[in-house]
Amino acid sequence: MEEAHHSPEVSPDPYGTLGEAMFTLFRALTGEDWTDLRYNLVRASQLGLVNVSTLTITAFHVVWFILSAFLLLNLVVGVIVNNYQIIMEQTKQKEQHEGRYNPVIPDKE
């Protein structure tokens, strides 16, 4: 396996410090070169620089990408639903104020 062609000669460990780890996870969340992170860590594992199996590295990155994408999607959907509820409430209040509000009353059986 070859190193990424655009990787710098001296690059920090992507998980070396708390700040680098947070940035690395954010980078993977956005989908920005997360495969390069994986390939560089696999290469480091093969060279004996990190003591983790390639399966663990791959599994971690895939699971993180799936979970973070799911959480981000839920966040976006939550914002859309919340804004829709606010707009519907404002429309209801406006119609009540103008006297046009006619709620649908279900039949009682």
All heavy atoms as an XYZ file, in Angstrom:
876
protein
N       0.846     -1.176      0.000
C       0.000      0.000      0.000
C       0.890      1.238      0.000
O       1.861      1.319      0.744
C      -0.877     -0.010      1.253
C      -1.906      1.076      1.266
S      -2.980      1.019      2.716
C      -3.538     -0.654      2.698
N       0.560      2.195     -0.829
C       1.353      3.411     -0.943
C       0.795      4.504     -0.055
O      -0.385      4.512      0.279
C       1.339      3.894     -2.394
C       1.994      2.935     -3.351
C       1.950      3.451     -4.771
O       1.819      4.675     -4.957
O       2.059      2.632     -5.686
N       1.681      5.419      0.327
C       1.237      6.568      1.092
C       0.476      7.524      0.172
O       0.668      7.516     -1.033
C       2.437      7.288      1.715
C       3.130      6.464      2.778
C       4.315      7.176      3.386
O       4.321      8.425      3.381
O       5.230      6.501      3.835
N      -0.371      8.334      0.770
C      -1.124      9.307     -0.020
C      -0.136     10.230     -0.727
O       0.838     10.682     -0.133
C      -2.057     10.106      0.866
N      -0.400     10.513     -1.988
C       0.548     11.296     -2.788
C       0.672     12.738     -2.315
O       1.670     13.387     -2.532
C       0.139     11.268     -4.257
C      -1.173     11.921     -4.534
N      -2.381     11.292     -4.312
C      -1.463     13.161     -4.990
C      -3.361     12.111     -4.634
N      -2.844     13.247     -5.042
N      -0.317     13.259     -1.628
C      -0.259     14.655     -1.193
C      -0.041     14.787      0.325
O      -0.207     15.858      0.878
C      -1.510     15.410     -1.612
C      -2.790     14.755     -1.181
N      -2.982     14.148      0.025
C      -3.952     14.622     -1.837
C      -4.204     13.664      0.104
N      -4.818     13.933     -1.020
N       0.340     13.689      0.985
C       0.567     13.793      2.424
C       1.914     14.471      2.687
O       2.894     14.215      1.999
C       0.533     12.418      3.088
O       1.566     11.607      2.597
N       1.957     15.365      3.673
C       3.213     16.068      3.959
C       4.244     15.126      4.578
O       3.905     14.087      5.122
C       2.789     17.150      4.953
C       1.528     16.661      5.545
C       0.872     15.801      4.523
N       5.509     15.525      4.465
C       6.570     14.693      5.028
C       6.464     14.603      6.542
O       6.637     13.546      7.118
C       7.947     15.265      4.643
C       8.329     15.003      3.217
C       9.730     15.481      2.926
O      10.566     15.499      3.858
O       9.997     15.843      1.780
N       6.209     15.717      7.172
C       6.077     15.747      8.622
C       4.653     16.192      8.938
O       4.313     17.355      8.810
C       7.089     16.731      9.267
C       6.922     16.756     10.761
C       8.497     16.375      8.868
N       3.826     15.251      9.296
C       2.451     15.591      9.656
C       2.197     15.093     11.074
O       2.724     14.066     11.486
C       1.463     14.968      8.682
O       1.542     13.567      8.731
N       1.381     15.823     11.833
C       1.117     15.403     13.204
C       0.285     14.122     13.229
O      -0.429     13.808     12.279
C       0.340     16.579     13.790
C      -0.281     17.246     12.619
C       0.666     17.030     11.476
N       0.412     13.393     14.319
C      -0.419     12.217     14.529
C      -1.864     12.690     14.585
O      -2.204     13.560     15.375
C      -0.011     11.549     15.846
C      -0.834     10.332     16.164
O      -1.616      9.885     15.299
O      -0.694      9.808     17.284
N      -2.746     12.148     13.738
C      -4.117     12.651     13.698
C      -4.883     12.475     15.004
O      -5.874     13.150     15.239
C      -4.765     11.861     12.562
C      -3.883     10.716     12.300
C      -2.525     11.079     12.786
N      -4.421     11.574     15.861
C      -5.079     11.365     17.159
C      -4.093     11.573     18.311
O      -4.312     11.090     19.408
C      -5.676      9.958     17.230
C      -6.736      9.717     16.188
C      -6.457      9.006     15.027
C      -8.011     10.223     16.353
C      -7.427      8.800     14.063
C      -8.993     10.026     15.397
C      -8.692      9.310     14.261
O      -9.657      9.114     13.306
N      -3.013     12.331     18.057
C      -1.959     12.496     19.040
C      -2.344     13.334     20.245
O      -1.995     13.006     21.375
N      -3.042     14.421     20.034
C      -3.486     15.268     21.136
C      -5.004     15.376     21.076
O      -5.626     14.999     20.074
C      -2.885     16.687     21.027
O      -3.380     17.307     19.830
C      -1.372     16.655     21.007
N      -5.590     15.904     22.121
C      -7.041     16.041     22.156
C      -7.526     16.961     21.035
O      -8.501     16.658     20.346
C      -7.497     16.572     23.514
C      -9.000     16.737     23.684
C      -9.720     15.402     23.544
C      -9.313     17.366     25.031
N      -6.822     18.054     20.821
C      -7.199     18.984     19.763
C      -7.108     18.352     18.386
O      -8.007     18.522     17.552
N      -6.023     17.637     18.119
C      -5.869     16.966     16.826
C      -6.921     15.881     16.649
O      -7.456     15.696     15.556
C      -4.465     16.351     16.692
C      -3.402     17.321     16.286
C      -3.620     17.882     14.892
O      -4.026     17.150     13.970
O      -3.377     19.088     14.724
N      -7.225     15.156     17.717
C      -8.241     14.102     17.626
C      -9.610     14.682     17.319
O     -10.348     14.151     16.482
C      -8.288     13.301     18.923
N      -9.958     15.807     17.971
C     -11.247     16.436     17.706
C     -11.315     16.946     16.271
O     -12.331     16.781     15.594
C     -11.500     17.566     18.706
C     -11.779     17.059     20.106
S     -11.902     18.333     21.360
C     -13.184     19.366     20.724
N     -10.236     17.545     15.801
C     -10.198     18.030     14.427
C     -10.281     16.872     13.436
O     -10.963     16.960     12.414
C      -8.939     18.854     14.172
C      -8.843     19.364     12.769
C      -9.687     20.374     12.327
C      -7.940     18.823     11.877
C      -9.621     20.842     11.027
C      -7.859     19.276     10.581
C      -8.702     20.293     10.154
N      -9.603     15.780     13.743
C      -9.627     14.612     12.875
C     -11.024     14.021     12.792
O     -11.493     13.665     11.706
C      -8.628     13.555     13.375
O      -7.313     14.124     13.363
C      -8.648     12.315     12.515
N     -11.718     13.920     13.923
C     -13.077     13.391     13.913
C     -14.028     14.324     13.175
O     -14.923     13.874     12.462
C     -13.556     13.139     15.344
C     -12.845     11.992     16.067
C     -13.324     11.911     17.514
C     -13.060     10.673     15.345
N     -13.831     15.641     13.329
C     -14.647     16.597     12.581
C     -14.378     16.457     11.083
O     -15.290     16.494     10.266
C     -14.357     18.028     13.041
C     -15.089     19.059     12.239
C     -16.451     19.256     12.415
C     -14.416     19.816     11.295
C     -17.129     20.205     11.663
C     -15.088     20.767     10.540
C     -16.447     20.955     10.729
N     -13.129     16.282     10.738
C     -12.740     16.110      9.338
C     -13.388     14.853      8.758
O     -13.890     14.867      7.632
C     -11.222     16.008      9.268
C     -10.648     16.020      7.911
C      -9.144     16.107      8.012
N      -8.530     15.321      6.970
C      -7.268     15.025      6.910
N      -6.453     15.437      7.864
N      -6.784     14.317      5.929
N     -13.412     13.783      9.534
C     -14.056     12.557      9.072
C     -15.566     12.743      8.976
O     -16.207     12.214      8.067
C     -13.723     11.405     10.010
N     -16.148     13.518      9.900
C     -17.581     13.791      9.873
C     -17.988     14.506      8.590
O     -19.014     14.191      7.991
C     -17.982     14.644     11.089
C     -19.369     15.271     11.079
C     -20.427     14.203     11.247
C     -19.485     16.302     12.171
N     -17.185     15.450      8.158
C     -17.500     16.194      6.938
C     -17.159     15.407      5.681
O     -17.520     15.833      4.587
C     -16.739     17.533      6.906
O     -15.329     17.273      6.913
C     -17.123     18.413      8.080
N     -16.485     14.272      5.823
C     -16.124     13.455      4.670
C     -14.869     13.917      3.969
O     -14.527     13.430      2.898
N     -14.154     14.850      4.570
C     -12.955     15.428      3.962
C     -11.759     14.497      4.154
O     -11.198     14.399      5.237
C     -12.662     16.792      4.585
C     -11.460     17.495      4.033
C     -11.659     17.946      2.600
O     -12.807     18.204      2.201
O     -10.658     18.009      1.876
N     -11.380     13.791      3.113
C     -10.194     12.921      3.097
C     -10.160     11.912      4.241
O      -9.093     11.586      4.752
C      -8.909     13.766      3.130
C      -8.705     14.575      1.872
O      -9.204     14.147      0.815
O      -8.053     15.634      1.944
N     -11.312     11.401      4.644
C     -11.290     10.421      5.725
C     -10.629      9.119      5.276
O     -10.058      8.397      6.088
C     -12.686     10.177      6.281
C     -13.607      9.392      5.394
C     -14.374      9.872      4.389
C     -13.837      7.994      5.451
N     -15.076      8.851      3.801
C     -14.765      7.681      4.435
C     -13.350      6.958      6.250
C     -15.205      6.391      4.210
C     -13.805      5.675      6.019
C     -14.727      5.403      5.012
N     -10.663      8.855      3.973
C      -9.988      7.653      3.487
C      -8.467      7.804      3.584
O      -7.768      6.826      3.861
C     -10.391      7.354      2.034
O     -10.172      8.513      1.241
C     -11.848      6.948      1.949
N      -7.968      9.021      3.371
C      -6.529      9.243      3.546
C      -6.111      9.023      4.986
O      -5.037      8.477      5.252
C      -6.133     10.656      3.110
C      -6.148     10.822      1.600
O      -6.184      9.788      0.891
O      -6.125     11.970      1.127
N      -6.953      9.458      5.934
C      -6.666      9.194      7.344
C      -6.546      7.695      7.583
O      -5.609      7.229      8.234
C      -7.772      9.758      8.233
C      -7.894     11.254      8.354
C      -9.195     11.614      9.042
C      -6.712     11.798      9.130
N      -7.486      6.963      7.042
C      -7.494      5.519      7.225
C      -6.257      4.879      6.595
O      -5.571      4.076      7.221
C      -8.762      4.924      6.622
C      -8.863      3.437      6.842
C      -9.442      2.762      5.598
N      -9.330      1.336      5.711
C      -8.472      0.612      5.016
N      -7.652      1.177      4.174
N      -8.423     -0.678      5.153
N      -5.968      5.235      5.334
C      -4.821      4.629      4.651
C      -3.505      4.972      5.350
O      -2.616      4.125      5.462
C      -4.761      5.058      3.183
C      -5.814      4.396      2.329
C      -6.662      5.152      1.534
C      -5.968      3.019      2.318
C      -7.634      4.552      0.747
C      -6.932      2.409      1.545
C      -7.765      3.173      0.766
O      -8.723      2.573     -0.009
N      -3.360      6.202      5.818
C      -2.124      6.575      6.520
C      -1.987      5.830      7.839
O      -0.885      5.426      8.215
C      -2.067      8.081      6.731
C      -1.806      8.835      5.441
O      -1.289      8.277      4.476
N      -2.165     10.106      5.414
N      -3.093      5.627      8.546
C      -3.029      4.861      9.798
C      -2.767      3.384      9.535
O      -2.042      2.729     10.299
C      -4.307      5.045     10.611
C      -4.419      6.377     11.340
C      -5.799      6.538     11.968
C      -3.351      6.494     12.418
N      -3.332      2.855      8.466
C      -3.052      1.461      8.103
C      -1.571      1.306      7.766
O      -0.913      0.351      8.196
C      -3.946      1.005      6.921
C      -3.441     -0.290      6.312
C      -5.382      0.849      7.381
N      -1.037      2.262      7.023
C       0.399      2.230      6.674
C       1.258      2.339      7.931
O       2.248      1.631      8.087
C       0.718      3.370      5.698
C       2.142      3.400      5.245
C       2.437      2.228      4.340
N       3.818      2.343      3.880
C       4.580      1.304      3.614
N       4.099      0.092      3.714
N       5.812      1.480      3.222
N       0.872      3.199      8.849
C       1.610      3.335     10.111
C       1.543      2.046     10.912
O       2.515      1.647     11.563
C       1.057      4.499     10.919
N       0.408      1.360     10.850
C       0.273      0.076     11.544
C       1.185     -0.976     10.914
O       1.830     -1.752     11.617
C      -1.186     -0.386     11.493
O      -1.322     -1.665     12.053
N       1.262     -0.982      9.587
C       2.122     -1.937      8.894
C       3.598     -1.672      9.183
O       4.402     -2.603      9.233
C       1.869     -1.878      7.390
C       0.521     -2.418      6.992
C       0.197     -2.161      5.527
O       0.845     -1.348      4.864
N      -0.819     -2.857      5.027
N       3.948     -0.408      9.374
C       5.342     -0.065      9.683
C       5.660     -0.222     11.163
O       6.808     -0.048     11.575
C       5.629      1.378      9.248
C       5.587      1.644      7.741
C       5.731      3.134      7.469
C       6.664      0.839      7.024
N       4.658     -0.523     11.963
C       4.864     -0.707     13.397
C       4.882      0.590     14.189
O       5.333      0.609     15.328
N       4.417      1.684     13.603
C       4.400      2.973     14.294
C       3.231      3.088     15.265
O       3.320      3.799     16.260
C       4.364      4.118     13.278
C       5.538      4.174     12.306
C       5.313      5.244     11.264
C       6.832      4.415     13.074
N       2.141      2.420     14.964
C       1.004      2.331     15.879
C       0.717      0.860     16.125
O       0.940      0.018     15.259
C      -0.257      3.050     15.339
C      -0.049      4.541     15.275
C      -0.686      2.505     14.006
N       0.249      0.565     17.304
C       0.067     -0.823     17.704
C      -1.405     -1.210     17.641
O      -1.982     -1.636     18.627
C       0.628     -1.014     19.118
C       1.095     -2.429     19.356
O       1.191     -3.211     18.420
N       1.377     -2.742     20.597
N      -2.018     -1.048     16.469
C      -3.428     -1.352     16.273
C      -3.556     -2.122     14.968
O      -2.856     -1.828     13.991
C      -4.265     -0.048     16.203
C      -5.729     -0.351     15.994
C      -4.077      0.775     17.449
N      -4.462     -3.090     14.943
C      -4.650     -3.862     13.717
C      -5.362     -3.025     12.661
O      -6.096     -2.089     12.975
C      -5.455     -5.131     14.005
O      -6.800     -4.805     14.285
N      -5.144     -3.404     11.417
C      -5.790     -2.674     10.317
C      -7.307     -2.861     10.347
O      -8.045     -1.965      9.961
C      -5.231     -3.126      8.963
O      -5.431     -4.530      8.812
C      -3.754     -2.803      8.850
N      -7.770     -4.000     10.817
C      -9.209     -4.234     10.937
C      -9.836     -3.262     11.937
O     -10.909     -2.704     11.689
C      -9.490     -5.679     11.353
C     -10.955     -6.037     11.543
C     -11.704     -5.912     10.227
C     -11.086     -7.442     12.100
N      -9.155     -3.028     13.043
C      -9.653     -2.086     14.052
C      -9.695     -0.670     13.489
O     -10.664      0.061     13.706
C      -8.759     -2.124     15.310
O      -8.711     -3.466     15.795
C      -9.282     -1.208     16.388
N      -8.665     -0.281     12.769
C      -8.611      1.058     12.165
C      -9.764      1.233     11.176
O     -10.486      2.230     11.209
C      -7.256      1.283     11.465
C      -6.135      1.348     12.496
C      -7.282      2.546     10.618
C      -4.748      1.296     11.905
N      -9.952      0.261     10.320
C     -11.021      0.332      9.319
C     -12.389      0.342      9.989
O     -13.254      1.156      9.637
C     -10.911     -0.845      8.336
O      -9.624     -0.807      7.722
C     -11.986     -0.775      7.281
N     -12.601     -0.546     10.938
C     -13.890     -0.628     11.632
C     -14.203      0.682     12.349
O     -15.338      1.170     12.294
C     -13.891     -1.794     12.611
N     -13.206      1.259     13.021
C     -13.433      2.515     13.732
C     -13.881      3.615     12.785
O     -14.855      4.318     13.042
C     -12.171      2.955     14.474
C     -12.291      4.332     15.054
C     -13.013      4.542     16.212
C     -11.717      5.425     14.421
C     -13.151      5.816     16.741
C     -11.852      6.700     14.937
C     -12.569      6.883     16.106
N     -13.177      3.774     11.673
C     -13.503      4.855     10.744
C     -14.859      4.651     10.075
O     -15.615      5.605      9.903
C     -12.392      5.021      9.705
C     -11.201      5.733     10.246
N     -10.119      5.079     10.739
C     -10.953      7.055     10.408
C      -9.235      5.965     11.170
N      -9.719      7.170     10.984
N     -15.184      3.438      9.719
C     -16.486      3.181      9.092
C     -17.614      3.408     10.094
O     -18.610      4.066      9.778
C     -16.531      1.751      8.501
C     -17.939      1.373      8.093
C     -15.587      1.644      7.313
N     -17.463      2.892     11.307
C     -18.500      3.068     12.338
C     -18.650      4.549     12.682
O     -19.775      5.062     12.803
C     -18.178      2.229     13.594
C     -19.055      2.625     14.756
C     -18.351      0.753     13.285
N     -17.537      5.266     12.829
C     -17.622      6.706     13.126
C     -18.335      7.453     12.002
O     -19.169      8.305     12.246
C     -16.232      7.306     13.360
C     -16.279      8.805     13.424
C     -15.886      9.674     12.465
C     -16.803      9.602     14.483
N     -16.122     10.964     12.863
C     -16.681     10.948     14.107
C     -17.356      9.310     15.727
C     -17.094     11.996     14.912
C     -17.764     10.360     16.530
C     -17.633     11.680     16.122
N     -18.007      7.134     10.770
C     -18.620      7.824      9.634
C     -20.125      7.566      9.600
O     -20.923      8.488      9.398
C     -17.959      7.377      8.329
C     -18.314      8.225      7.155
C     -17.782      9.493      7.015
C     -19.186      7.764      6.192
C     -18.113     10.301      5.933
C     -19.523      8.554      5.105
C     -18.988      9.824      4.988
N     -20.550      6.336      9.827
C     -21.980      5.997      9.811
C     -22.711      6.680     10.967
O     -23.759      7.298     10.772
C     -22.170      4.468      9.857
C     -21.718      3.853      8.534
C     -23.624      4.096     10.158
C     -21.637      2.350      8.544
N     -22.172      6.579     12.188
C     -22.829      7.189     13.350
C     -22.897      8.709     13.244
O     -23.937      9.308     13.522
C     -22.109      6.792     14.644
C     -22.336      5.371     15.118
C     -21.493      5.093     16.363
C     -23.796      5.110     15.405
N     -21.817      9.318     12.833
C     -21.816     10.784     12.750
C     -22.737     11.280     11.641
O     -23.419     12.294     11.806
C     -20.393     11.306     12.564
O     -19.835     10.819     11.370
N     -22.803     10.562     10.533
C     -23.721     10.955      9.462
C     -25.170     10.818      9.925
O     -26.007     11.678      9.650
C     -23.470     10.110      8.219
N     -25.473      9.756     10.661
C     -26.816      9.550     11.199
C     -27.181     10.658     12.181
O     -28.281     11.217     12.121
C     -26.895      8.182     11.884
C     -28.208      7.899     12.532
C     -29.328      7.599     11.768
C     -28.328      7.934     13.901
C     -30.546      7.333     12.362
C     -29.542      7.668     14.514
C     -30.655      7.372     13.743
N     -26.266     11.003     13.076
C     -26.534     12.057     14.050
C     -26.690     13.417     13.374
O     -27.568     14.207     13.740
C     -25.419     12.106     15.100
C     -25.362     10.907     16.033
C     -24.124     10.986     16.925
C     -26.609     10.795     16.873
N     -25.867     13.694     12.392
C     -25.972     14.962     11.665
C     -27.294     15.041     10.905
O     -27.947     16.081     10.900
C     -24.793     15.123     10.710
C     -24.679     16.461     10.001
C     -24.501     17.583     11.020
C     -23.514     16.444      9.036
N     -27.703     13.941     10.296
C     -28.978     13.909      9.588
C     -30.138     14.135     10.557
O     -31.070     14.885     10.264
C     -29.143     12.579      8.859
C     -30.431     12.405      8.056
C     -30.477     13.429      6.924
C     -30.519     11.003      7.512
N     -30.095     13.512     11.735
C     -31.137     13.726     12.743
C     -31.183     15.176     13.196
O     -32.265     15.726     13.425
C     -30.925     12.820     13.951
C     -31.494     11.447     13.729
O     -32.424     11.272     12.960
N     -30.931     10.471     14.407
N     -30.037     15.800     13.321
C     -29.981     17.198     13.719
C     -30.649     18.093     12.669
O     -31.450     18.962     12.999
C     -28.528     17.631     13.932
C     -28.290     19.053     14.404
C     -28.847     19.229     15.803
C     -26.813     19.354     14.381
N     -30.354     17.858     11.419
C     -30.941     18.650     10.332
C     -32.449     18.442     10.269
O     -33.221     19.399     10.154
C     -30.268     18.305      8.982
C     -31.020     18.904      7.815
C     -28.819     18.766      8.980
N     -32.902     17.204     10.368
C     -34.339     16.919     10.343
C     -35.024     17.567     11.544
O     -36.121     18.133     11.418
C     -34.591     15.397     10.309
C     -36.054     15.065     10.559
C     -34.157     14.825      8.969
N     -34.391     17.526     12.700
C     -34.955     18.169     13.885
C     -35.135     19.665     13.702
O     -36.158     20.231     14.108
N     -34.172     20.313     13.106
C     -34.275     21.754     12.857
C     -35.405     22.048     11.876
O     -36.189     22.982     12.084
C     -32.928     22.303     12.319
C     -33.087     23.701     11.769
C     -31.878     22.278     13.414
N     -35.534     21.254     10.842
C     -36.601     21.463      9.862
C     -37.967     21.274     10.499
O     -38.875     22.099     10.318
C     -36.420     20.518      8.656
C     -35.192     20.933      7.854
C     -37.659     20.502      7.768
C     -34.782     19.943      6.788
N     -38.152     20.212     11.275
C     -39.442     19.955     11.931
C     -39.758     21.061     12.936
O     -40.900     21.531     13.019
C     -39.437     18.569     12.604
C     -40.634     18.387     13.522
C     -39.415     17.477     11.553
N     -38.776     21.498     13.686
C     -38.983     22.562     14.666
C     -39.413     23.860     13.979
O     -40.348     24.527     14.428
C     -37.714     22.783     15.488
C     -37.951     23.719     16.646
O     -39.027     23.737     17.232
N     -36.935     24.501     16.962
N     -38.753     24.226     12.908
C     -39.136     25.432     12.164
C     -40.527     25.306     11.566
O     -41.287     26.276     11.546
C     -38.114     25.745     11.074
C     -36.848     26.337     11.647
O     -36.855     26.913     12.720
N     -35.757     26.167     10.932
N     -40.882     24.117     11.085
C     -42.222     23.896     10.541
C     -43.278     24.100     11.636
O     -44.309     24.731     11.400
C     -42.319     22.486      9.952
C     -43.680     22.157      9.403
C     -44.110     22.690      8.199
C     -44.540     21.316     10.093
C     -45.360     22.398      7.692
C     -45.800     21.021      9.602
C     -46.197     21.560      8.400
O     -47.435     21.275      7.903
N     -43.019     23.565     12.834
C     -43.966     23.731     13.938
C     -44.117     25.204     14.324
O     -45.219     25.661     14.599
C     -43.522     22.919     15.153
C     -43.703     21.439     14.970
C     -43.149     20.643     16.135
O     -42.306     21.117     16.887
N     -43.631     19.414     16.278
N     -43.033     25.931     14.332
C     -43.083     27.362     14.673
C     -43.908     28.114     13.637
O     -44.765     28.932     13.980
C     -41.656     27.943     14.784
C     -40.960     27.405     16.026
C     -41.694     29.464     14.817
C     -39.491     27.732     16.095
N     -43.682     27.838     12.366
C     -44.435     28.509     11.296
C     -45.912     28.159     11.378
O     -46.780     29.037     11.225
C     -43.848     28.150      9.915
C     -42.487     28.812      9.752
C     -44.787     28.567      8.795
C     -41.723     28.342      8.544
N     -46.242     26.908     11.633
C     -47.648     26.500     11.738
C     -48.326     27.183     12.929
O     -49.479     27.611     12.838
C     -47.762     24.976     11.853
C     -47.375     24.253     10.582
S     -48.299     24.769      9.131
C     -49.913     24.166      9.520
N     -47.618     27.306     14.047
C     -48.173     27.981     15.221
C     -48.399     29.461     14.928
O     -49.430     30.031     15.319
C     -47.244     27.802     16.426
C     -47.780     28.377     17.713
C     -49.042     27.686     18.195
O     -49.225     26.483     17.956
O     -49.872     28.383     18.826
N     -47.462     30.098     14.264
C     -47.625     31.506     13.900
C     -48.799     31.694     12.948
O     -49.573     32.647     13.079
C     -46.342     32.054     13.273
C     -45.215     32.225     14.239
C     -43.911     32.584     13.559
O     -43.776     32.515     12.339
N     -42.928     32.984     14.356
N     -48.964     30.789     11.989
C     -50.090     30.866     11.055
C     -51.411     30.693     11.799
O     -52.381     31.415     11.544
C     -49.951     29.788      9.965
O     -48.691     29.953      9.313
C     -51.071     29.880      8.945
N     -51.457     29.770     12.735
C     -52.666     29.524     13.529
C     -53.027     30.762     14.349
O     -54.188     31.176     14.396
C     -52.443     28.323     14.441
C     -53.594     27.989     15.346
C     -53.227     26.797     16.216
C     -54.229     26.583     17.319
N     -53.810     25.509     18.226
N     -52.029     31.367     14.985
C     -52.284     32.569     15.784
C     -52.751     33.726     14.903
O     -53.642     34.480     15.283
C     -51.026     32.962     16.559
C     -50.711     32.024     17.696
C     -49.394     32.360     18.380
O     -48.673     33.252     17.963
N     -49.085     31.633     19.443
N     -52.170     33.863     13.732
C     -52.568     34.926     12.810
C     -54.009     34.730     12.351
O     -54.793     35.678     12.305
C     -51.625     34.952     11.604
C     -51.926     36.046     10.613
C     -50.947     35.983      9.457
C     -51.312     37.001      8.397
N     -50.440     36.895      7.225
N     -54.385     33.502     12.024
C     -55.747     33.215     11.587
C     -56.743     33.427     12.729
O     -57.854     33.893     12.510
C     -55.842     31.793     11.045
C     -55.194     31.637      9.689
C     -55.232     30.212      9.175
O     -55.649     29.297      9.933
O     -54.843     30.005      8.013
N     -56.357     33.071     13.945
C     -57.236     33.297     15.101
C     -57.446     34.788     15.323
O     -58.543     35.235     15.630
C     -56.653     32.652     16.358
C     -56.838     31.175     16.429
C     -56.182     30.567     17.658
O     -55.347     31.197     18.308
N     -56.556     29.343     17.974
N     -56.399     35.548     15.153
C     -56.474     36.996     15.339
C     -57.386     37.632     14.294
O     -58.126     38.563     14.577
C     -55.073     37.609     15.280
C     -55.056     39.099     15.443
N     -55.412     39.708     16.621
C     -54.737     40.083     14.577
C     -55.318     41.012     16.467
N     -54.899     41.282     15.233
N     -57.340     37.118     13.073
C     -58.157     37.655     11.988
C     -59.558     37.046     11.966
O     -60.394     37.445     11.169
C     -57.468     37.406     10.638
C     -56.172     38.178     10.485
C     -55.431     37.820      9.204
O     -55.898     36.917      8.461
O     -54.380     38.433      8.947
N     -59.832     36.072     12.817
C     -61.141     35.455     12.896
C     -61.406     34.426     11.818
O     -62.550     34.033     11.602
N     -60.376     33.955     11.140
C     -60.556     32.970     10.066
C     -60.249     31.561     10.518
O     -60.340     30.624      9.747
C     -59.652     33.305      8.875
C     -59.988     34.600      8.192
C     -59.101     34.806      6.981
N     -57.687     34.819      7.378
C     -56.686     34.464      6.589
N     -56.919     34.052      5.372
N     -55.436     34.529      7.014
N     -59.885     31.369     11.752
C     -59.441     30.055     12.210
C     -60.662     29.153     12.384
O     -61.610     29.464     13.075
C     -58.659     30.178     13.518
C     -58.146     28.862     14.024
C     -57.148     28.202     13.322
C     -58.631     28.287     15.189
C     -56.649     26.986     13.774
C     -58.142     27.085     15.649
C     -57.143     26.445     14.938
O     -56.657     25.229     15.385
N     -60.653     27.999     11.737
C     -61.735     27.043     11.818
C     -61.119     25.668     12.067
O     -60.833     24.941     11.132
C     -62.542     27.052     10.531
C     -63.784     26.182     10.637
O     -64.140     25.768     11.726
N     -64.425     25.942      9.514
N     -60.924     25.302     13.334
C     -60.306     24.011     13.606
C     -61.237     22.867     13.222
O     -62.434     22.975     13.330
C     -60.059     24.035     15.101
C     -61.088     24.959     15.636
C     -61.296     26.005     14.555
N     -60.646     21.815     12.774
C     -61.418     20.634     12.430
C     -61.674     19.878     13.721
O     -60.773     19.479     14.422
C     -60.647     19.741     11.427
C     -61.416     18.468     11.147
C     -60.351     20.509     10.161
N     -62.955     19.706     14.037
C     -63.332     19.018     15.264
C     -63.739     17.602     14.883
O     -64.671     17.408     14.092
C     -64.487     19.732     15.981
C     -64.069     21.167     16.300
C     -64.911     18.977     17.225
C     -65.191     22.024     16.837
N     -63.035     16.611     15.416
C     -63.385     15.234     15.063
C     -64.749     14.840     15.629
O     -65.157     15.315     16.674
C     -62.254     14.400     15.673
C     -61.669     15.270     16.719
C     -61.915     16.694     16.319
N     -65.425     13.975     14.914
C     -66.726     13.474     15.379
C     -66.524     12.599     16.609
O     -65.628     11.769     16.655
C     -67.417     12.644     14.289
C     -67.806     13.512     13.086
O     -68.005     14.712     13.294
O     -67.886     12.936     11.977
N     -67.380     12.817     17.602
C     -67.318     11.992     18.818
C     -68.261     10.831     18.643
O     -69.433     11.021     18.370
C     -67.672     12.819     20.040
C     -66.669     13.898     20.329
C     -67.035     14.623     21.566
C     -66.024     15.735     21.851
N     -66.362     16.482     23.025
N     -67.768      9.656     18.783
C     -68.620      8.473     18.615
C     -68.779      7.753     19.909
O     -68.032      7.714     20.775
C     -67.991      7.544     17.577
C     -67.983      8.143     16.205
C     -67.365      7.213     15.192
O     -67.400      5.991     15.398
O     -66.871      7.701     14.181
